[in-house]
């Protein structure tokens, strides 16, 4: 593989939607056994295969009796719940039965004075991001130091300033995602950056893998 500098094009950091046909995930945990990987599960400790999140706050209904989104379930949430009791309010219908009833109130009681969630698990470099970079970006960014970094083998390199004018103000990890999404990484692999178009090319990142890199960056690049 040629590891020379590849021309870059401007791109926006967008969360990549999970597409059908994606390759297996690096992080394969499903703590609650609902068939949803913890990296994508909006209630990672309580089974909710439907993934309903009526208030669109990142926490699924099954683990989110925080009705005012204050970060804690308390008396204010009980008051809101009382106002919609026996209604069809979708946000307070925690079990998605079509009605707000005593079963839903039991979740409020279970979470009282606790935060909602937990939602999706934030990917880490060691468990999730590094194996992807090592697989897709070797040897250019695992040992050869192309572009001044080995993000596929050295965690600290993710925080280096990106050595490319198209990534001004960004670190190596952020720039790597831009290059993945515009198809210039992996270098010479013939990728478009669109996981749907690249589905038959094993050298390219799948939608799940792009999602993991994005979530890792959004989560603060934890090791």
Number of C-alpha atoms within 10 A of each C-alpha: 11 11 17 11 12 15 10 17 13 11 14 9 13 11 14 19 11 15 13 12 13 15 14 10 16 16 18 13 15 17 16 17 15 18 14 22 19 24 23 20 27 29 30 26 19 18 20 22 15 14 18 20 20 18 16 10 12 18 24 31 30 25 26 30 33 28 22 13 14 12 14 19 23 20 12 14 20 17 12 14 24 15 11 17 18 14 15 15 17 19 22 30 25 27 20 20 12 13 19 23 20 11 13 21 18 13 17 26 14 12 18 18 14 15 17 24 22 18 21 20 19 18 27 20 23 13 13 21 28 21 16 20 23 18 14 21 24 19 19 23 23 20 16 13 16 16 16 15 23 24 28 25 22 15 17 12 19 22 15 14 18 22 17 16 12 16 20 11 13 17 16 24 23 22 23 21 22 24 23 21 22 18 22 21 24 24 21 14 17 14 23 16 23 18 25 14 12 18 19 11 13 12 18 27 28 28 24 23 24 24 21 26 28 22 22 22 20 15 13 11 20 14 14
